[in-house]
Amino acid sequence: MFKKILIANRGEIALRVIRTCKEMGIKTVAVYSTADKDSLPVRFADEAVCIGPPTSALSYLSIPNIIAAAEITNADAIHPGYGFLSENEKFSKVCQEHGIKFIGALPEQIAGMGDKATAKATMIAAGVPCIPGSAGLLKDLDDAFATAEVVKYPVILKATAGGGGKGMRIVWKKDEMEAAWDSARQEAGAAFGNDGIYMEKFIEEPRHIEIQIAGDQYGNACHLSERDCSIQRRHQKLVEETPSPFMTDELRERMGAAAIKAAKAVRYEGVGTVEFLVDKNRDFYFMEMNTRIQVEHTITEEVINFDLIKEQIKIAAGEKISGKNYYPTMHAIQCRINAEDPYADFRPSPGKITDYHCPGGHGVRIDAHVYAGYSIPPYYDSMISKLIVVAQTRDEAILKMKRALSEYVIGGVKTTIPFHQKLMENPDFNAGNFTTKFMDTFEF
């Protein structure tokens, strides 16, 4: 087992990893930018190293600075959290070259699954259901037109290096293709330095359901059931829950088996997620694989009583997984609390938190990195905490979430708490009647 782990991240996920490491008797190193010098991860880690100024490119994305921090503190492993360098093939490889264990996927696994066109080809070969579309990257605009004639409109253009909805355009009819092609490539090139585009059939009114998986260094893989992430805005998740209200036992078995096929196809090592779109007929299609821990891993932990960060660390240390699949025994919901103003189109609201009171009670969990007097910097993601509840049934979980939201006080900045309170009162949400298009008509 590792003696010291450096956490190459910030915020709540850095604190989350520090907590598990302490429970495992492992020393921790926090890295931080000058904007995060007063953060809780810096306060609670055994050691802390400043790695640069607020700009991510000069701090949390600086591989040389992070490796230097690991070397001067004698860390024998690095946990990347999510975002930043967590799915960076080069970072995983540099860690290898410096004799530091990267707690995540191997470089070749990140390369194979990070490029969406390559990942799709791998999944088709493994027998995992995929959305009809181009065989790989589109060569040019003429290729896009020809492929759309075969796939049939509507289609969606996607950046192969994409994420967060960037480089993605829906094309409803032929005369929209050229403008969509040009703007998708331009946005993808600017965002990712890669303007490669592929095409898929656009699935109307789908559910976004992901399967949590784990794989070890010996070729074993298992799944830990599903999470429904359909409540999202501009391809950014807002609320997640497990089990999905749309799920059946038969569908869970089929999706779980497909996710294990996906993991074994790349001999996946670590904890990851296979994401699917599920249509109204409960036919499902591979969308992508995330080779890292997810923001919403918390709800899986609550319904199966399982520490996924601990599992990540054990797998990276060479331990075998049990190989058995896990199924939810309770119902959990997570609300992402962002420093955003939901009354002003979710505009970011950085600033100083003047008052802070967390909800508590049975079945309530807060993963946060803020406190009264903390100043939320404007440089990073606006998520400041995750509110998680777990109960025997979905109806009980919704009631518990309403109660917890009513107790959550964050003063001095705007937050998404009012949005979540209204969502919990929505009859369609309460009935489990929603798709990824839910927010298109949600009135706030």
C-alpha positions in Angstrom: 0.0 0.0 0.0 1.1 3.6 -0.7 2.8 5.6 2.1 2.0 9.1 0.7 -0.5 10.3 -1.9 -0.4 13.7 -3.6 -3.9 14.9 -4.6 -3.5 16.8 -8.0 -6.8 18.7 -7.6 -8.7 21.2 -5.5 -12.0 21.8 -3.8 -14.4 19.2 -2.5 -12.8 16.2 -4.4 -9.4 17.0 -3.0 -10.9 17.0 0.5 -12.8 13.8 -0.3 -9.6 12.0 -1.2 -7.8 13.3 1.8 -10.5 11.9 4.1 -10.2 8.4 2.7 -6.4 8.4 2.7 -6.5 9.4 6.4 -8.9 6.5 7.1 -6.4 4.2 5.4 -3.4 5.5 7.3 -1.9 7.1 4.2 -0.1 10.5 4.4 -1.4 13.2 2.1 0.0 16.1 0.1 -2.3 18.9 -1.1 -1.2 21.1 -4.0 -2.8 24.5 -4.4 -2.7 27.7 -6.5 -2.3 31.0 -4.7 -6.0 31.5 -5.0 -6.6 28.4 -2.9 -4.1 29.1 -0.1 -7.0 29.3 2.5 -8.8 26.2 1.3 -9.8 23.2 3.5 -7.7 20.7 1.5 -4.6 22.8 2.3 -5.6 22.9 6.0 -6.4 19.2 6.4 -3.6 17.6 4.3 -0.5 16.5 6.0 1.6 18.7 3.7 0.8 21.3 1.1 2.7 22.7 -1.8 1.9 25.8 -3.8 2.2 25.0 -7.5 1.5 28.3 -9.2 -0.8 31.3 -9.7 -4.6 31.1 -10.0 -4.7 30.4 -13.8 -5.2 26.6 -14.2 -2.7 26.3 -17.0 0.0 27.5 -14.7 -1.1 25.5 -11.6 -3.5 22.6 -11.7 -2.8 21.8 -15.3 1.0 22.2 -15.0 2.4 18.7 -15.1 6.0 19.8 -14.3 4.9 21.7 -11.2 2.8 18.8 -9.9 5.5 16.2 -10.6 8.0 18.5 -8.8 5.7 18.7 -5.8 5.4 14.9 -5.7 9.2 14.5 -5.8 10.1 17.0 -3.1 7.5 15.5 -0.8 8.4 11.9 -1.7 4.8 11.0 -2.7 4.7 7.5 -4.2 1.2 8.0 -5.8 -0.9 10.8 -7.3 -4.7 10.9 -7.2 -6.0 13.2 -9.9 -9.6 13.5 -8.8 -11.9 14.5 -11.6 -11.4 17.3 -14.2 -8.0 18.9 -14.7 -5.5 16.1 -15.5 -7.6 13.1 -14.5 -8.0 11.9 -18.0 -4.8 13.2 -19.4 -2.8 10.5 -21.2 0.5 12.5 -21.0 0.1 13.0 -17.2 -0.5 9.3 -16.6 2.6 8.5 -18.7 4.8 11.1 -17.0 3.8 9.6 -13.7 4.9 6.2 -14.9 8.3 7.6 -16.1 8.9 9.1 -12.7 8.1 6.0 -10.8 4.9 7.5 -9.3 1.7 5.5 -9.4 -1.1 7.4 -11.2 -4.3 6.4 -9.4 -6.4 6.1 -12.5 -6.3 4.5 -15.9 -3.1 3.6 -17.8 -2.0 5.9 -20.6 -3.1 3.5 -23.4 -6.6 3.2 -21.8 -7.0 6.9 -21.5 -5.9 7.3 -25.1 -8.3 4.6 -26.3 -11.3 5.8 -24.4 -10.6 9.5 -24.4 -10.9 9.8 -28.2 -14.6 9.3 -28.7 -14.3 8.1 -32.3 -11.7 5.4 -31.3 -13.8 4.5 -28.2 -16.8 3.9 -30.4 -14.9 1.6 -32.7 -13.6 -0.3 -29.8 -17.1 -0.7 -28.3 -18.5 -1.9 -31.6 -15.8 -4.6 -31.8 -16.6 -5.6 -28.2 -20.3 -6.0 -29.0 -21.5 -3.1 -26.9 -24.6 -1.3 -28.5 -23.6 1.9 -30.1 -25.6 4.8 -31.7 -25.6 4.5 -35.5 -23.2 7.0 -37.1 -19.9 7.5 -38.9 -17.3 4.7 -38.8 -14.8 7.2 -37.5 -13.9 10.8 -38.0 -15.6 12.6 -40.9 -13.1 13.5 -43.6 -14.8 16.6 -44.8 -18.2 18.3 -45.4 -19.1 16.0 -48.3 -18.5 13.0 -46.0 -20.8 14.6 -43.4 -23.6 15.0 -46.0 -23.1 11.4 -47.3 -23.1 9.9 -43.8 -26.2 11.8 -42.8 -28.1 10.4 -45.8 -27.4 6.9 -44.5 -27.9 7.6 -40.8 -31.0 9.8 -41.5 -31.8 13.2 -39.9 -31.7 14.4 -37.2 -28.0 13.8 -36.6 -25.5 15.2 -34.2 -22.0 16.3 -34.9 -19.6 15.7 -32.0 -16.0 16.7 -31.3 -13.8 13.6 -30.9 -11.9 15.3 -28.1 -15.0 16.9 -26.7 -16.7 17.3 -23.3 -19.2 19.6 -21.7 -21.2 20.0 -24.9 -18.4 21.9 -26.8 -18.0 21.1 -30.5 -21.5 19.5 -30.5 -24.2 20.5 -33.0 -27.6 19.0 -33.8 -28.5 19.0 -37.5 -32.2 18.6 -38.1 -32.1 18.8 -41.9 -29.7 19.0 -44.8 -29.6 22.7 -45.3 -28.3 23.2 -41.7 -25.3 20.9 -42.2 -22.7 23.3 -43.6 -23.2 25.9 -40.8 -23.2 23.3 -38.1 -20.1 21.6 -39.5 -18.1 24.9 -39.6 -19.1 26.1 -36.1 -18.6 22.6 -34.5 -15.0 22.4 -36.0 -14.2 25.9 -35.0 -15.4 25.5 -31.4 -13.7 22.1 -31.0 -10.4 23.4 -32.3 -10.5 26.4 -30.0 -11.5 24.3 -26.9 -9.4 21.2 -27.4 -6.8 21.9 -30.0 -8.4 19.1 -32.1 -11.1 19.9 -34.6 -11.9 16.2 -35.4 -15.6 15.6 -35.8 -17.7 12.4 -36.0 -21.5 11.9 -36.5 -24.2 10.0 -34.7 -27.9 9.6 -35.1 -29.6 12.1 -32.7 -31.6 10.2 -30.1 -34.6 12.3 -29.3 -35.8 12.6 -25.6 -33.3 10.1 -24.2 -32.3 9.3 -20.6 -28.7 9.7 -19.6 -27.9 6.6 -17.6 -24.4 5.6 -16.6 -23.0 2.4 -15.1 -20.3 2.5 -12.4 -17.6 -0.1 -13.1 -14.3 -1.2 -11.5 -11.5 -3.3 -13.0 -8.2 -4.5 -11.6 -4.7 -5.3 -13.0 -5.6 -8.9 -13.5 -8.4 -8.5 -16.1 -11.3 -8.7 -13.6 -14.2 -6.3 -13.9 -17.5 -5.7 -12.2 -20.3 -3.1 -12.1 -21.8 -1.2 -9.2 -25.2 -0.5 -10.8 -26.5 2.7 -12.4 -27.0 6.4 -11.9 -29.5 8.6 -13.7 -28.0 11.9 -14.8 -30.8 13.1 -17.1 -31.4 16.4 -15.2 -28.8 18.6 -16.9 -28.4 22.0 -18.4 -26.2 22.6 -21.5 -24.8 19.1 -21.0 -23.8 19.9 -17.4 -25.4 17.6 -14.8 -27.4 19.2 -12.1 -29.0 16.3 -10.2 -28.2 12.6 -10.1 -29.9 9.7 -8.5 -29.8 5.9 -8.1 -31.5 3.7 -8.8 -33.0 5.3 -11.9 -36.8 5.6 -11.8 -36.7 4.5 -15.5 -34.8 1.3 -14.7 -36.1 -2.3 -14.7 -34.3 -5.3 -13.3 -33.9 -6.7 -16.9 -32.5 -3.5 -18.3 -30.1 -3.2 -15.4 -28.7 -6.6 -16.1 -28.3 -5.9 -19.8 -26.7 -2.5 -19.2 -24.4 -3.9 -16.5 -23.3 -6.7 -18.8 -22.6 -4.2 -21.6 -20.5 -2.0 -19.2 -18.4 -5.0 -18.1 -17.8 -5.9 -21.8 -16.6 -2.3 -22.3 -14.2 -2.5 -19.3 -12.8 -5.9 -20.4 -12.4 -4.8 -24.0 -9.7 -2.3 -22.8 -8.6 -4.3 -19.8 -9.6 -1.4 -17.7 -7.7 -0.7 -14.5 -9.4 1.5 -11.8 -12.8 2.9 -11.2 -14.7 4.4 -14.1 -18.0 5.0 -15.7 -19.6 3.8 -18.9 -22.2 6.3 -20.0 -25.3 5.4 -22.1 -28.2 7.1 -23.8 -31.5 5.2 -23.3 -34.4 5.8 -25.5 -38.1 5.6 -24.7 -38.2 1.9 -25.7 -35.4 1.2 -23.2 -32.9 0.5 -26.0 -29.5 1.8 -24.9 -26.5 3.0 -26.7 -22.9 3.6 -25.7 -22.0 7.3 -25.4 -18.6 7.5 -23.7 -16.4 6.0 -21.0 -15.0 8.2 -18.2 -11.7 6.8 -17.0 -11.9 8.6 -13.6 -14.0 9.0 -10.5 -17.2 10.9 -11.2 -18.6 13.9 -9.4 -21.7 11.8 -8.6 -19.9 8.7 -7.2 -21.3 9.7 -3.8 -24.8 8.3 -4.5 -23.5 4.9 -5.5 -21.5 4.8 -2.3 -24.6 5.6 -0.2 -26.9 2.9 -1.7 -24.3 0.0 -1.6 -22.3 1.2 1.4 -19.0 1.2 -0.5 -16.1 3.7 -0.6 -15.2 4.1 -4.2 -12.1 6.3 -3.5 -10.7 3.5 -1.3 -11.4 1.0 -4.1 -9.5 3.2 -6.5 -6.5 3.3 -4.2 -6.6 -0.4 -3.5 -6.8 -1.3 -7.2 -3.8 1.1 -8.0 -1.8 -0.6 -5.2 -2.3 -4.0 -7.0 -5.2 -5.5 -5.0 -7.8 -7.7 -6.7 -11.4 -6.7 -6.8 -14.1 -9.1 -5.5 -15.5 -9.5 -9.0 -19.1 -9.4 -7.8 -21.6 -6.9 -9.1 -23.4 -4.6 -6.7 -27.0 -3.5 -6.7 -28.8 -0.6 -4.9 -30.6 -1.4 -1.7 -31.8 2.1 -1.0 -32.4 5.4 -3.0 -30.0 8.3 -3.1 -30.2 11.7 -4.8 -27.5 14.3 -5.2 -27.9 18.0 -5.8 -25.0 20.0 -7.1 -24.8 23.3 -5.2 -23.2 25.8 -7.5 -22.2 29.4 -6.8 -24.6 30.6 -9.6 -27.7 32.8 -9.8 -30.5 30.6 -11.2 -32.7 33.8 -11.6 -30.1 35.2 -14.0 -29.5 32.3 -16.4 -27.2 30.6 -13.9 -24.6 33.3 -14.0 -21.5 32.5 -11.9 -21.5 34.2 -8.5 -18.0 34.2 -7.0 -17.4 36.1 -3.8 -17.1 35.8 0.0 -19.4 33.5 1.9 -20.7 35.5 4.9 -22.9 32.8 6.5 -22.7 29.0 6.2 -24.9 26.3 7.8 -25.0 22.7 6.7 -28.1 20.5 6.9 -27.7 17.3 8.9 -29.6 14.4 10.3 -30.0 10.8 9.3 -29.2 10.0 5.7 -27.9 13.5 4.8 -24.3 13.9 3.5 -22.5 17.1 2.5 -19.3 17.0 0.4 -18.1 20.6 0.5 -14.9 22.7 0.7 -16.4 26.0 1.8 -17.0 27.7 5.1 -18.1 31.0 6.5 -15.5 33.6 5.5 -14.3 31.6 2.5 -13.9 33.5 -0.7 -15.0 31.6 -3.8 -12.4 32.4 -6.5 -13.7 33.2 -10.0 -11.1 31.1 -11.8 -12.6 27.6 -11.5 -15.7 25.5 -11.7 -18.6 27.1 -9.8 -19.6 23.9 -7.9 -19.1 24.5 -4.1 -20.7 21.5 -2.6 -22.8 18.4 -3.1 -25.8 17.6 -1.0 -26.6 13.9 -0.9 -29.6 12.2 0.7 -30.3 8.5 1.1 -33.6 6.8 2.1 -35.6 3.6 1.7 -37.6 4.8 -1.3 -37.5 7.5 -3.9 -40.5 9.4 -2.4 -38.8 9.4 1.0 -35.5 10.6 -0.6 -37.3 13.5 -2.3 -38.9 14.5 1.0 -35.6 14.3 2.8 -33.9 16.4 0.1 -36.6 19.1 0.5 -36.0 19.2 4.2 -32.2 19.3 3.8 -32.4 22.1 1.2 -34.5 24.2 3.6 -31.8 23.9 6.2 -28.9 24.8 3.9 -27.8 28.4 4.4 -25.1 30.0 2.2 -25.0 33.8 2.6 -23.0 36.4 0.6 -23.3 34.7 -2.8 -26.0 33.4 -5.1 -26.4 29.6 -5.2 -28.5 27.0 -7.0 -30.3 26.0 -3.8 -33.6 27.8 -4.9 -33.5 25.9 -8.2 -33.2 22.6 -6.5 -36.0 23.5 -4.1 -38.3 24.2 -7.0 -37.2 21.0 -8.8 -38.1 18.9 -5.8 -41.7 20.3 -6.1 -42.0 19.6 -9.8 -44.7 16.9 -10.5 -42.9 15.5 -13.5 -39.7 15.1 -11.5 -41.6 13.6 -8.6 -43.2 11.1 -11.0 -39.8 10.2 -12.5 -41.1 11.5 -15.8 -38.1 13.3 -17.3 -35.4 13.1 -20.0 -32.3 15.1 -20.9 -34.6 17.7 -22.4 -36.3 18.3 -19.1 -34.6 21.7 -18.5 -35.7 23.0 -21.9 -39.2 23.5 -20.6 -38.5 23.9 -16.8 -39.7 27.3 -15.7 -37.8 29.1 -13.1 
